Amino acid sequence: MNRLSLAFFSTGAVFVLCGMIWGMVMGSTQNFTMAPAHAHLNLVGWASLALMGTFYQLSGRGGRLGWANYILSTGGVLVMVPFLALLLSGKPQYEGGVIAGSVLAALGMATFVFVVLTSWRDAKPA
């Protein structure tokens, strides 16, 4: 497996483990206030990163744009999820952090979309 794909999968695996533990805590306490932040951690942190890692491994693409995709997407999760948890805990002053993290995540996804769409140039016919 190439390093870029391994970076996506390693980070995603850590995120989903944290999300699972967080979900277990929410379930055991019956306090689901943080469910939206938990969902973002699992979906953006695990599902998106794992799918991106799969694409980079299967396509053989990557390079600087792939690493930029990784940094933006991972940074988005690391900023968005904690700030979303703070916002959900009743601290509206942290909304800017949620916005910043969301922008990073969206830029990561836009980078990924660009890489996927430009891959058509090198695609072989079926």
C-alpha positions as CSV (number, residue, x, y, z in Angstrom):
1,M,0.0,0.0,0.0
2,N,1.3,3.5,-0.8
3,R,2.0,6.0,1.9
4,L,-0.7,8.4,1.0
5,S,-3.4,5.6,1.1
6,L,-1.9,4.4,4.4
7,A,-2.1,7.9,5.8
8,F,-5.8,8.2,4.9
9,F,-6.6,4.7,6.4
10,S,-4.5,5.2,9.5
11,T,-6.0,8.5,10.3
12,G,-9.5,7.3,9.5
13,A,-9.0,4.2,11.7
14,V,-8.0,6.4,14.7
15,F,-11.0,8.7,14.0
16,V,-13.5,5.8,13.9
17,L,-12.1,4.2,17.0
18,C,-12.6,7.5,18.8
19,G,-16.1,7.8,17.3
20,M,-17.0,4.3,18.5
21,I,-15.8,5.0,22.0
22,W,-17.6,8.3,22.1
23,G,-20.8,6.5,20.9
24,M,-20.4,3.9,23.6
25,V,-20.1,6.7,26.2
26,M,-23.2,8.4,24.9
27,G,-25.1,5.2,24.9
28,S,-24.1,4.2,28.4
29,T,-25.0,7.7,29.8
30,Q,-28.1,8.0,27.6
31,N,-26.9,11.6,26.8
32,F,-27.0,12.1,23.0
33,T,-26.3,15.8,23.0
34,M,-23.1,15.3,21.1
35,A,-24.6,13.0,18.4
36,P,-24.1,15.5,15.6
37,A,-20.4,15.8,16.4
38,H,-20.1,12.1,16.8
39,A,-21.7,11.6,13.4
40,H,-19.3,14.1,11.7
41,L,-16.3,12.3,13.3
42,N,-17.5,9.0,11.9
43,L,-18.7,10.2,8.5
44,V,-16.1,12.8,7.6
45,G,-13.3,11.3,9.7
46,W,-13.7,7.6,8.8
47,A,-16.0,7.1,5.8
48,S,-14.6,10.0,3.7
49,L,-11.0,9.4,4.5
50,A,-11.3,5.6,3.9
51,L,-12.9,6.2,0.5
52,M,-10.3,8.7,-0.5
53,G,-7.5,6.3,0.6
54,T,-9.1,3.6,-1.5
55,F,-9.3,5.8,-4.6
56,Y,-5.6,6.8,-4.2
57,Q,-4.5,3.2,-3.8
58,L,-6.6,1.9,-6.7
59,S,-5.8,4.8,-9.1
60,G,-2.1,5.1,-8.3
61,R,-2.6,8.9,-8.2
62,G,-1.5,11.2,-5.4
63,G,1.4,13.5,-5.4
64,R,1.2,17.0,-4.0
65,L,-2.5,17.3,-4.6
66,G,-3.2,14.0,-2.9
67,W,-1.2,15.1,0.2
68,A,-2.9,18.5,0.1
69,N,-6.2,16.6,0.1
70,Y,-5.1,14.6,3.1
71,I,-3.9,17.6,5.1
72,L,-7.1,19.7,4.3
73,S,-9.5,16.8,5.0
74,T,-7.7,15.7,8.2
75,G,-7.4,19.3,9.4
76,G,-11.1,19.8,8.8
77,V,-12.0,16.9,11.1
78,L,-9.5,18.0,13.7
79,V,-10.9,21.5,13.8
80,M,-14.6,21.0,13.1
81,V,-15.4,18.1,15.5
82,P,-14.1,19.6,18.7
83,F,-15.6,23.0,18.0
84,L,-18.9,21.4,17.1
85,A,-18.8,19.6,20.4
86,L,-18.2,22.9,22.2
87,L,-21.0,24.6,20.2
88,L,-23.4,21.7,21.1
89,S,-22.5,22.0,24.8
90,G,-24.0,25.5,24.8
91,K,-21.0,27.7,23.9
92,P,-22.0,29.7,20.8
93,Q,-18.8,31.6,20.7
94,Y,-17.2,28.6,19.1
95,E,-19.3,28.7,16.0
96,G,-16.3,30.3,14.1
97,G,-14.3,27.1,14.7
98,V,-17.0,25.0,13.3
99,I,-17.1,27.2,10.2
100,A,-13.3,27.1,9.8
101,G,-13.3,23.3,10.2
102,S,-16.1,23.0,7.7
103,V,-14.3,25.2,5.2
104,L,-11.1,23.0,5.5
105,A,-13.2,19.8,5.1
106,A,-14.9,21.3,2.0
107,L,-11.6,22.4,0.5
108,G,-10.3,18.8,1.1
109,M,-13.3,17.4,-0.7
110,A,-13.0,19.9,-3.5
111,T,-9.3,18.9,-3.9
112,F,-10.4,15.3,-4.0
113,V,-13.1,16.0,-6.6
114,F,-10.5,17.8,-8.8
115,V,-8.1,14.8,-8.6
116,V,-10.9,12.3,-9.4
117,L,-12.2,14.4,-12.4
118,T,-8.7,15.0,-13.8
119,S,-8.1,11.2,-13.6
120,W,-10.3,10.8,-16.6
121,R,-7.4,11.9,-18.8
122,D,-5.5,8.8,-18.0
123,A,-8.4,6.3,-17.6
124,K,-8.2,3.3,-19.8
125,P,-11.3,2.1,-21.7
126,A,-13.2,-0.8,-20.2
